[in-house]
Amino acid sequence: MSRDKEKISTEITELRKQRDSLRNRLEAIEQDYKKGLSADSEERAIQLENADVLEGIAKATAEELHRIEDRLSKLTDTLAE
């Protein structure tokens, strides 16, 4: 395997790890949303405040995931050539 293909393979491996981590993060956020709001009003208020933060984290995570998946696609195509 050429030096360039080794570098590409290494980058693909690292990007897959990042991709999997980001997917897990999004899944955890989704599970948190599915739990719904607490019956306790104080806890519910905290959950609502945190919802905005979670939404921002989910959006940033999804954007990063998209960038990584695009890069993976390009690298995989390059490696196949």
C-alpha positions in Angstrom: 0.0 0.0 0.0 1.4 3.4 -0.9 2.2 6.0 1.7 -0.8 8.2 0.5 -3.2 5.3 0.8 -1.9 4.5 4.3 -2.6 8.1 5.3 -6.0 8.0 3.8 -6.8 4.7 5.6 -5.6 6.2 8.9 -7.8 9.3 8.4 -10.8 7.1 7.5 -10.3 5.1 10.7 -10.2 8.3 12.8 -13.1 9.9 11.1 -15.2 6.7 11.6 -14.5 6.9 15.3 -15.5 10.6 15.4 -18.6 9.7 13.4 -19.6 7.0 15.8 -19.1 9.2 18.8 -21.2 12.0 17.3 -24.0 9.5 16.4 -24.0 8.3 20.0 -24.2 11.9 21.2 -27.2 12.6 19.0 -28.9 9.4 20.2 -28.4 10.4 23.8 -29.9 13.8 23.1 -32.9 12.1 21.4 -33.4 9.8 24.3 -33.3 12.7 26.7 -36.1 14.4 24.6 -38.1 11.3 24.6 -38.2 11.2 28.4 -40.5 14.2 28.3 -40.8 16.7 31.1 -40.9 16.0 34.8 -44.1 16.4 36.8 -42.2 18.4 39.3 -42.5 22.1 38.4 -38.9 23.0 39.5 -37.4 20.1 37.7 -39.5 21.0 34.6 -38.2 24.6 34.7 -34.6 23.3 34.7 -35.4 20.9 31.8 -36.9 23.7 29.7 -33.8 25.8 30.3 -31.6 22.9 29.3 -33.7 22.2 26.2 -32.3 25.3 24.4 -28.8 24.2 25.2 -29.5 20.6 24.1 -31.0 21.9 20.8 -27.8 23.9 20.2 -25.6 20.9 20.9 -27.7 18.7 18.7 -27.5 21.2 15.8 -23.7 21.6 16.1 -23.3 17.8 16.4 -25.4 17.1 13.4 -23.5 19.7 11.4 -20.2 18.2 12.4 -21.5 14.7 11.6 -22.5 15.9 8.1 -19.0 17.3 7.5 -17.4 14.1 8.7 -19.7 11.9 6.5 -18.9 14.1 3.5 -15.2 13.8 4.1 -15.5 10.0 4.6 -17.3 9.7 1.3 -14.6 11.6 -0.5 -11.8 9.7 1.1 -13.4 6.3 0.4 -13.9 7.3 -3.2 -10.2 8.4 -3.4 -9.1 5.1 -1.9 -11.2 3.1 -4.3 -9.5 4.8 -7.3 
